[in-house]
Amino acid sequence: MHHEHDVTGVSVAILTLSDTRSFTEDRSGQTIQSLLKPSHRVVYYKVMKDDPSNFKNR
C-alpha cells in the first residue's frame, strides 16, 4: 500500500491576536485547539495584543 508512510498528525501552533481577549476569553483559539487535538499536537498556544510593535525583530 503506498499510503502506509503517510503522516497522520502534525505539530501546530495557535496564535491569537486581539486587543480585547485574554487567554481565558479566547474562545476561537480554544475551539481550534479542541478540534485539532484528536489528530494533531498543539505545541504552542499564545494570545498576544494586536500591536505591530510586538512583531518587530521576532
mmCIF file of the N, C-alpha and C atoms, coordinates in Angstrom:
data_MODEL
# 
_entry.id   MODEL 
# 
loop_
_atom_site.group_PDB 
_atom_site.id 
_atom_site.type_symbol 
_atom_site.label_atom_id 
_atom_site.label_alt_id 
_atom_site.label_comp_id 
_atom_site.label_asym_id 
_atom_site.label_entity_id 
_atom_site.label_seq_id 
_atom_site.pdbx_PDB_ins_code 
_atom_site.Cartn_x 
_atom_site.Cartn_y 
_atom_site.Cartn_z 
_atom_site.occupancy 
_atom_site.B_iso_or_equiv 
_atom_site.pdbx_formal_charge 
_atom_site.auth_seq_id 
_atom_site.auth_comp_id 
_atom_site.auth_asym_id 
_atom_site.auth_atom_id 
_atom_site.pdbx_PDB_model_num 
ATOM 1   N N  . MET A 1 1  ? 0.843   -1.177 0.000  1.00 0.00 ? 1  MET A N  1 
ATOM 2   C CA . MET A 1 1  ? 0.000   0.000  0.000  1.00 0.00 ? 1  MET A CA 1 
ATOM 3   C C  . MET A 1 1  ? 0.893   1.247  0.000  1.00 0.00 ? 1  MET A C  1 
ATOM 4   N N  . HIS A 1 2  ? 0.685   2.165  -0.881 1.00 0.00 ? 2  HIS A N  1 
ATOM 5   C CA . HIS A 1 2  ? 1.575   3.317  -0.993 1.00 0.00 ? 2  HIS A CA 1 
ATOM 6   C C  . HIS A 1 2  ? 1.293   4.416  0.036  1.00 0.00 ? 2  HIS A C  1 
ATOM 7   N N  . HIS A 1 3  ? 0.266   4.309  0.846  1.00 0.00 ? 3  HIS A N  1 
ATOM 8   C CA . HIS A 1 3  ? -0.035  5.317  1.870  1.00 0.00 ? 3  HIS A CA 1 
ATOM 9   C C  . HIS A 1 3  ? 0.412   4.888  3.273  1.00 0.00 ? 3  HIS A C  1 
ATOM 10  N N  . GLU A 1 4  ? 1.118   3.801  3.382  1.00 0.00 ? 4  GLU A N  1 
ATOM 11  C CA . GLU A 1 4  ? 1.476   3.297  4.701  1.00 0.00 ? 4  GLU A CA 1 
ATOM 12  C C  . GLU A 1 4  ? 2.422   4.214  5.463  1.00 0.00 ? 4  GLU A C  1 
ATOM 13  N N  . HIS A 1 5  ? 3.134   5.113  4.781  1.00 0.00 ? 5  HIS A N  1 
ATOM 14  C CA . HIS A 1 5  ? 4.064   6.027  5.453  1.00 0.00 ? 5  HIS A CA 1 
ATOM 15  C C  . HIS A 1 5  ? 3.536   7.457  5.520  1.00 0.00 ? 5  HIS A C  1 
ATOM 16  N N  . ASP A 1 6  ? 2.262   7.654  5.204  1.00 0.00 ? 6  ASP A N  1 
ATOM 17  C CA . ASP A 1 6  ? 1.668   8.990  5.271  1.00 0.00 ? 6  ASP A CA 1 
ATOM 18  C C  . ASP A 1 6  ? 1.654   9.508  6.710  1.00 0.00 ? 6  ASP A C  1 
ATOM 19  N N  . VAL A 1 7  ? 1.836   10.795 6.864  1.00 0.00 ? 7  VAL A N  1 
ATOM 20  C CA . VAL A 1 7  ? 1.765   11.427 8.178  1.00 0.00 ? 7  VAL A CA 1 
ATOM 21  C C  . VAL A 1 7  ? 0.294   11.531 8.574  1.00 0.00 ? 7  VAL A C  1 
ATOM 22  N N  . THR A 1 8  ? -0.014  11.095 9.780  1.00 0.00 ? 8  THR A N  1 
ATOM 23  C CA . THR A 1 8  ? -1.409  11.143 10.228 1.00 0.00 ? 8  THR A CA 1 
ATOM 24  C C  . THR A 1 8  ? -1.683  12.308 11.169 1.00 0.00 ? 8  THR A C  1 
ATOM 25  N N  . GLY A 1 9  ? -0.672  12.943 11.659 1.00 0.00 ? 9  GLY A N  1 
ATOM 26  C CA . GLY A 1 9  ? -0.837  14.094 12.539 1.00 0.00 ? 9  GLY A CA 1 
ATOM 27  C C  . GLY A 1 9  ? 0.351   15.028 12.401 1.00 0.00 ? 9  GLY A C  1 
ATOM 28  N N  . VAL A 1 10 ? 0.129   16.289 12.701 1.00 0.00 ? 10 VAL A N  1 
ATOM 29  C CA . VAL A 1 10 ? 1.194   17.281 12.607 1.00 0.00 ? 10 VAL A CA 1 
ATOM 30  C C  . VAL A 1 10 ? 1.255   18.093 13.892 1.00 0.00 ? 10 VAL A C  1 
ATOM 31  N N  . SER A 1 11 ? 2.382   18.740 14.119 1.00 0.00 ? 11 SER A N  1 
ATOM 32  C CA . SER A 1 11 ? 2.528   19.672 15.235 1.00 0.00 ? 11 SER A CA 1 
ATOM 33  C C  . SER A 1 11 ? 2.074   21.043 14.753 1.00 0.00 ? 11 SER A C  1 
ATOM 34  N N  . VAL A 1 12 ? 1.263   21.712 15.552 1.00 0.00 ? 12 VAL A N  1 
ATOM 35  C CA . VAL A 1 12 ? 0.712   23.007 15.149 1.00 0.00 ? 12 VAL A CA 1 
ATOM 36  C C  . VAL A 1 12 ? 0.906   24.046 16.245 1.00 0.00 ? 12 VAL A C  1 
ATOM 37  N N  . ALA A 1 13 ? 0.882   25.308 15.827 1.00 0.00 ? 13 ALA A N  1 
ATOM 38  C CA . ALA A 1 13 ? 0.927   26.442 16.753 1.00 0.00 ? 13 ALA A CA 1 
ATOM 39  C C  . ALA A 1 13 ? -0.328  27.274 16.525 1.00 0.00 ? 13 ALA A C  1 
ATOM 40  N N  . ILE A 1 14 ? -0.882  27.787 17.608 1.00 0.00 ? 14 ILE A N  1 
ATOM 41  C CA . ILE A 1 14 ? -2.055  28.656 17.534 1.00 0.00 ? 14 ILE A CA 1 
ATOM 42  C C  . ILE A 1 14 ? -1.659  29.994 18.135 1.00 0.00 ? 14 ILE A C  1 
ATOM 43  N N  . LEU A 1 15 ? -1.840  31.043 17.364 1.00 0.00 ? 15 LEU A N  1 
ATOM 44  C CA . LEU A 1 15 ? -1.537  32.395 17.822 1.00 0.00 ? 15 LEU A CA 1 
ATOM 45  C C  . LEU A 1 15 ? -2.777  33.252 17.600 1.00 0.00 ? 15 LEU A C  1 
ATOM 46  N N  . THR A 1 16 ? -3.325  33.778 18.674 1.00 0.00 ? 16 THR A N  1 
ATOM 47  C CA . THR A 1 16 ? -4.481  34.662 18.596 1.00 0.00 ? 16 THR A CA 1 
ATOM 48  C C  . THR A 1 16 ? -4.009  36.090 18.802 1.00 0.00 ? 16 THR A C  1 
ATOM 49  N N  . LEU A 1 17 ? -4.366  36.976 17.886 1.00 0.00 ? 17 LEU A N  1 
ATOM 50  C CA . LEU A 1 17 ? -4.056  38.402 18.005 1.00 0.00 ? 17 LEU A CA 1 
ATOM 51  C C  . LEU A 1 17 ? -5.345  39.128 18.335 1.00 0.00 ? 17 LEU A C  1 
ATOM 52  N N  . SER A 1 18 ? -5.374  39.822 19.481 1.00 0.00 ? 18 SER A N  1 
ATOM 53  C CA . SER A 1 18 ? -6.591  40.503 19.901 1.00 0.00 ? 18 SER A CA 1 
ATOM 54  C C  . SER A 1 18 ? -6.266  41.609 20.887 1.00 0.00 ? 18 SER A C  1 
ATOM 55  N N  . ASP A 1 19 ? -6.978  42.703 20.749 1.00 0.00 ? 19 ASP A N  1 
ATOM 56  C CA . ASP A 1 19 ? -6.868  43.794 21.721 1.00 0.00 ? 19 ASP A CA 1 
ATOM 57  C C  . ASP A 1 19 ? -7.837  43.616 22.880 1.00 0.00 ? 19 ASP A C  1 
ATOM 58  N N  . THR A 1 20 ? -8.780  42.714 22.721 1.00 0.00 ? 20 THR A N  1 
ATOM 59  C CA . THR A 1 20 ? -9.856  42.596 23.715 1.00 0.00 ? 20 THR A CA 1 
ATOM 60  C C  . THR A 1 20 ? -9.912  41.245 24.418 1.00 0.00 ? 20 THR A C  1 
ATOM 61  N N  . ARG A 1 21 ? -9.200  40.246 23.946 1.00 0.00 ? 21 ARG A N  1 
ATOM 62  C CA . ARG A 1 21 ? -9.292  38.909 24.525 1.00 0.00 ? 21 ARG A CA 1 
ATOM 63  C C  . ARG A 1 21 ? -8.048  38.554 25.330 1.00 0.00 ? 21 ARG A C  1 
ATOM 64  N N  . SER A 1 22 ? -8.279  37.783 26.387 1.00 0.00 ? 22 SER A N  1 
ATOM 65  C CA . SER A 1 22 ? -7.186  37.205 27.156 1.00 0.00 ? 22 SER A CA 1 
ATOM 66  C C  . SER A 1 22 ? -7.180  35.700 26.892 1.00 0.00 ? 22 SER A C  1 
ATOM 67  N N  . PHE A 1 23 ? -6.243  34.997 27.496 1.00 0.00 ? 23 PHE A N  1 
ATOM 68  C CA . PHE A 1 23 ? -6.141  33.559 27.310 1.00 0.00 ? 23 PHE A CA 1 
ATOM 69  C C  . PHE A 1 23 ? -7.450  32.862 27.695 1.00 0.00 ? 23 PHE A C  1 
ATOM 70  N N  . THR A 1 24 ? -8.044  33.257 28.798 1.00 0.00 ? 24 THR A N  1 
ATOM 71  C CA . THR A 1 24 ? -9.273  32.601 29.263 1.00 0.00 ? 24 THR A CA 1 
ATOM 72  C C  . THR A 1 24 ? -10.499 32.988 28.440 1.00 0.00 ? 24 THR A C  1 
ATOM 73  N N  . GLU A 1 25 ? -10.455 34.114 27.765 1.00 0.00 ? 25 GLU A N  1 
ATOM 74  C CA . GLU A 1 25 ? -11.589 34.574 26.960 1.00 0.00 ? 25 GLU A CA 1 
ATOM 75  C C  . GLU A 1 25 ? -11.460 34.223 25.483 1.00 0.00 ? 25 GLU A C  1 
ATOM 76  N N  . ASP A 1 26 ? -10.386 33.596 25.098 1.00 0.00 ? 26 ASP A N  1 
ATOM 77  C CA . ASP A 1 26 ? -10.119 33.301 23.689 1.00 0.00 ? 26 ASP A CA 1 
ATOM 78  C C  . ASP A 1 26 ? -10.862 32.032 23.253 1.00 0.00 ? 26 ASP A C  1 
ATOM 79  N N  . ARG A 1 27 ? -12.142 32.184 22.986 1.00 0.00 ? 27 ARG A N  1 
ATOM 80  C CA . ARG A 1 27 ? -12.962 31.033 22.596 1.00 0.00 ? 27 ARG A CA 1 
ATOM 81  C C  . ARG A 1 27 ? -12.552 30.471 21.240 1.00 0.00 ? 27 ARG A C  1 
ATOM 82  N N  . SER A 1 28 ? -12.187 31.325 20.300 1.00 0.00 ? 28 SER A N  1 
ATOM 83  C CA . SER A 1 28 ? -11.819 30.814 18.972 1.00 0.00 ? 28 SER A CA 1 
ATOM 84  C C  . SER A 1 28 ? -10.535 29.982 19.047 1.00 0.00 ? 28 SER A C  1 
ATOM 85  N N  . GLY A 1 29 ? -9.533  30.464 19.771 1.00 0.00 ? 29 GLY A N  1 
ATOM 86  C CA . GLY A 1 29 ? -8.293  29.705 19.916 1.00 0.00 ? 29 GLY A CA 1 
ATOM 87  C C  . GLY A 1 29 ? -8.514  28.391 20.641 1.00 0.00 ? 29 GLY A C  1 
ATOM 88  N N  . GLN A 1 30 ? -9.363  28.407 21.670 1.00 0.00 ? 30 GLN A N  1 
ATOM 89  C CA . GLN A 1 30 ? -9.673  27.187 22.409 1.00 0.00 ? 30 GLN A CA 1 
ATOM 90  C C  . GLN A 1 30 ? -10.449 26.203 21.546 1.00 0.00 ? 30 GLN A C  1 
ATOM 91  N N  . THR A 1 31 ? -11.354 26.724 20.702 1.00 0.00 ? 31 THR A N  1 
ATOM 92  C CA . THR A 1 31 ? -12.110 25.856 19.799 1.00 0.00 ? 31 THR A CA 1 
ATOM 93  C C  . THR A 1 31 ? -11.194 25.214 18.764 1.00 0.00 ? 31 THR A C  1 
ATOM 94  N N  . ILE A 1 32 ? -10.310 26.015 18.190 1.00 0.00 ? 32 ILE A N  1 
ATOM 95  C CA . ILE A 1 32 ? -9.345  25.474 17.222 1.00 0.00 ? 32 ILE A CA 1 
ATOM 96  C C  . ILE A 1 32 ? -8.513  24.381 17.879 1.00 0.00 ? 32 ILE A C  1 
ATOM 97  N N  . GLN A 1 33 ? -8.060  24.644 19.089 1.00 0.00 ? 33 GLN A N  1 
ATOM 98  C CA . GLN A 1 33 ? -7.245  23.665 19.803 1.00 0.00 ? 33 GLN A CA 1 
ATOM 99  C C  . GLN A 1 33 ? -8.027  22.377 20.039 1.00 0.00 ? 33 GLN A C  1 
ATOM 100 N N  . SER A 1 34 ? -9.261  22.466 20.473 1.00 0.00 ? 34 SER A N  1 
ATOM 101 C CA . SER A 1 34 ? -10.046 21.252 20.748 1.00 0.00 ? 34 SER A CA 1 
ATOM 102 C C  . SER A 1 34 ? -10.360 20.482 19.468 1.00 0.00 ? 34 SER A C  1 
ATOM 103 N N  . LEU A 1 35 ? -10.518 21.171 18.345 1.00 0.00 ? 35 LEU A N  1 
ATOM 104 C CA . LEU A 1 35 ? -10.771 20.489 17.077 1.00 0.00 ? 35 LEU A CA 1 
ATOM 105 C C  . LEU A 1 35 ? -9.514  19.789 16.547 1.00 0.00 ? 35 LEU A C  1 
ATOM 106 N N  . LEU A 1 36 ? -8.357  20.364 16.810 1.00 0.00 ? 36 LEU A N  1 
ATOM 107 C CA . LEU A 1 36 ? -7.104  19.791 16.320 1.00 0.00 ? 36 LEU A CA 1 
ATOM 108 C C  . LEU A 1 36 ? -6.586  18.641 17.177 1.00 0.00 ? 36 LEU A C  1 
ATOM 109 N N  . LYS A 1 37 ? -6.818  18.722 18.485 1.00 0.00 ? 37 LYS A N  1 
ATOM 110 C CA . LYS A 1 37 ? -6.180  17.786 19.415 1.00 0.00 ? 37 LYS A CA 1 
ATOM 111 C C  . LYS A 1 37 ? -6.444  16.303 19.143 1.00 0.00 ? 37 LYS A C  1 
ATOM 112 N N  . PRO A 1 38 ? -7.585  15.895 18.661 1.00 0.00 ? 38 PRO A N  1 
ATOM 113 C CA . PRO A 1 38 ? -7.739  14.443 18.448 1.00 0.00 ? 38 PRO A CA 1 
ATOM 114 C C  . PRO A 1 38 ? -6.730  13.854 17.459 1.00 0.00 ? 38 PRO A C  1 
ATOM 115 N N  . SER A 1 39 ? -6.298  14.630 16.480 1.00 0.00 ? 39 SER A N  1 
ATOM 116 C CA . SER A 1 39 ? -5.417  14.091 15.446 1.00 0.00 ? 39 SER A CA 1 
ATOM 117 C C  . SER A 1 39 ? -4.045  14.752 15.387 1.00 0.00 ? 39 SER A C  1 
ATOM 118 N N  . HIS A 1 40 ? -3.905  15.908 16.010 1.00 0.00 ? 40 HIS A N  1 
ATOM 119 C CA . HIS A 1 40 ? -2.674  16.685 15.891 1.00 0.00 ? 40 HIS A CA 1 
ATOM 120 C C  . HIS A 1 40 ? -2.172  17.103 17.268 1.00 0.00 ? 40 HIS A C  1 
ATOM 121 N N  . ARG A 1 41 ? -0.939  17.599 17.313 1.00 0.00 ? 41 ARG A N  1 
ATOM 122 C CA . ARG A 1 41 ? -0.335  18.004 18.585 1.00 0.00 ? 41 ARG A CA 1 
ATOM 123 C C  . ARG A 1 41 ? -0.149  19.514 18.586 1.00 0.00 ? 41 ARG A C  1 
ATOM 124 N N  . VAL A 1 42 ? -0.824  20.194 19.527 1.00 0.00 ? 42 VAL A N  1 
ATOM 125 C CA . VAL A 1 42 ? -0.675  21.641 19.677 1.00 0.00 ? 42 VAL A CA 1 
ATOM 126 C C  . VAL A 1 42 ? 0.563   21.879 20.538 1.00 0.00 ? 42 VAL A C  1 
ATOM 127 N N  . VAL A 1 43 ? 1.605   22.425 19.920 1.00 0.00 ? 43 VAL A N  1 
ATOM 128 C CA . VAL A 1 43 ? 2.878   22.613 20.617 1.00 0.00 ? 43 VAL A CA 1 
ATOM 129 C C  . VAL A 1 43 ? 3.058   24.035 21.138 1.00 0.00 ? 43 VAL A C  1 
ATOM 130 N N  . TYR A 1 44 ? 2.202   24.939 20.684 1.00 0.00 ? 44 TYR A N  1 
ATOM 131 C CA . TYR A 1 44 ? 2.329   26.336 21.096 1.00 0.00 ? 44 TYR A CA 1 
ATOM 132 C C  . TYR A 1 44 ? 0.964   26.988 20.974 1.00 0.00 ? 44 TYR A C  1 
ATOM 133 N N  . TYR A 1 45 ? 0.567   27.702 22.022 1.00 0.00 ? 45 TYR A N  1 
ATOM 134 C CA . TYR A 1 45 ? -0.707  28.413 22.014 1.00 0.00 ? 45 TYR A CA 1 
ATOM 135 C C  . TYR A 1 45 ? -0.510  29.703 22.804 1.00 0.00 ? 45 TYR A C  1 
ATOM 136 N N  . LYS A 1 46 ? -0.736  30.841 22.144 1.00 0.00 ? 46 LYS A N  1 
ATOM 137 C CA . LYS A 1 46 ? -0.493  32.120 22.797 1.00 0.00 ? 46 LYS A CA 1 
ATOM 138 C C  . LYS A 1 46 ? -1.512  33.146 22.323 1.00 0.00 ? 46 LYS A C  1 
ATOM 139 N N  . VAL A 1 47 ? -1.876  34.060 23.229 1.00 0.00 ? 47 VAL A N  1 
ATOM 140 C CA . VAL A 1 47 ? -2.719  35.210 22.913 1.00 0.00 ? 47 VAL A CA 1 
ATOM 141 C C  . VAL A 1 47 ? -1.844  36.444 23.067 1.00 0.00 ? 47 VAL A C  1 
ATOM 142 N N  . MET A 1 48 ? -1.762  37.248 21.992 1.00 0.00 ? 48 MET A N  1 
ATOM 143 C CA . MET A 1 48 ? -0.957  38.465 22.013 1.00 0.00 ? 48 MET A CA 1 
ATOM 144 C C  . MET A 1 48 ? -1.814  39.662 21.642 1.00 0.00 ? 48 MET A C  1 
ATOM 145 N N  . LYS A 1 49 ? -1.451  40.808 22.180 1.00 0.00 ? 49 LYS A N  1 
ATOM 146 C CA . LYS A 1 49 ? -2.114  42.047 21.789 1.00 0.00 ? 49 LYS A CA 1 
ATOM 147 C C  . LYS A 1 49 ? -1.864  42.305 20.306 1.00 0.00 ? 49 LYS A C  1 
ATOM 148 N N  . ASP A 1 50 ? -2.879  42.799 19.637 1.00 0.00 ? 50 ASP A N  1 
ATOM 149 C CA . ASP A 1 50 ? -2.782  43.097 18.206 1.00 0.00 ? 50 ASP A CA 1 
ATOM 150 C C  . ASP A 1 50 ? -2.086  44.442 18.038 1.00 0.00 ? 50 ASP A C  1 
ATOM 151 N N  . ASP A 1 51 ? -0.766  44.405 18.168 1.00 0.00 ? 51 ASP A N  1 
ATOM 152 C CA . ASP A 1 51 ? 0.052   45.608 18.113 1.00 0.00 ? 51 ASP A CA 1 
ATOM 153 C C  . ASP A 1 51 ? 1.279   45.318 17.249 1.00 0.00 ? 51 ASP A C  1 
ATOM 154 N N  . PRO A 1 52 ? 1.452   46.043 16.150 1.00 0.00 ? 52 PRO A N  1 
ATOM 155 C CA . PRO A 1 52 ? 2.576   45.769 15.240 1.00 0.00 ? 52 PRO A CA 1 
ATOM 156 C C  . PRO A 1 52 ? 3.947   45.773 15.923 1.00 0.00 ? 52 PRO A C  1 
ATOM 157 N N  . SER A 1 53 ? 4.111   46.525 16.987 1.00 0.00 ? 53 SER A N  1 
ATOM 158 C CA . SER A 1 53 ? 5.420   46.552 17.654 1.00 0.00 ? 53 SER A CA 1 
ATOM 159 C C  . SER A 1 53 ? 5.754   45.205 18.293 1.00 0.00 ? 53 SER A C  1 
ATOM 160 N N  . ASN A 1 54 ? 4.763   44.357 18.530 1.00 0.00 ? 54 ASN A N  1 
ATOM 161 C CA . ASN A 1 54 ? 5.013   43.022 19.069 1.00 0.00 ? 54 ASN A CA 1 
ATOM 162 C C  . ASN A 1 54 ? 5.756   42.126 18.086 1.00 0.00 ? 54 ASN A C  1 
ATOM 163 N N  . PHE A 1 55 ? 5.747   42.480 16.820 1.00 0.00 ? 55 PHE A N  1 
ATOM 164 C CA . PHE A 1 55 ? 6.275   41.602 15.791 1.00 0.00 ? 55 PHE A CA 1 
ATOM 165 C C  . PHE A 1 55 ? 7.611   42.060 15.219 1.00 0.00 ? 55 PHE A C  1 
ATOM 166 N N  . LYS A 1 56 ? 8.107   43.176 15.663 1.00 0.00 ? 56 LYS A N  1 
ATOM 167 C CA . LYS A 1 56 ? 9.404   43.650 15.201 1.00 0.00 ? 56 LYS A CA 1 
ATOM 168 C C  . LYS A 1 56 ? 10.492  42.786 15.832 1.00 0.00 ? 56 LYS A C  1 
ATOM 169 N N  . ASN A 1 57 ? 11.448  42.378 15.013 1.00 0.00 ? 57 ASN A N  1 
ATOM 170 C CA . ASN A 1 57 ? 12.606  41.594 15.465 1.00 0.00 ? 57 ASN A CA 1 
ATOM 171 C C  . ASN A 1 57 ? 12.229  40.247 16.066 1.00 0.00 ? 57 ASN A C  1 
ATOM 172 N N  . ARG A 1 58 ? 11.144  39.653 15.644 1.00 0.00 ? 58 ARG A N  1 
ATOM 173 C CA . ARG A 1 58 ? 10.763  38.327 16.142 1.00 0.00 ? 58 ARG A CA 1 
ATOM 174 C C  . ARG A 1 58 ? 10.808  37.337 15.037 1.00 0.00 ? 58 ARG A C  1 
# 
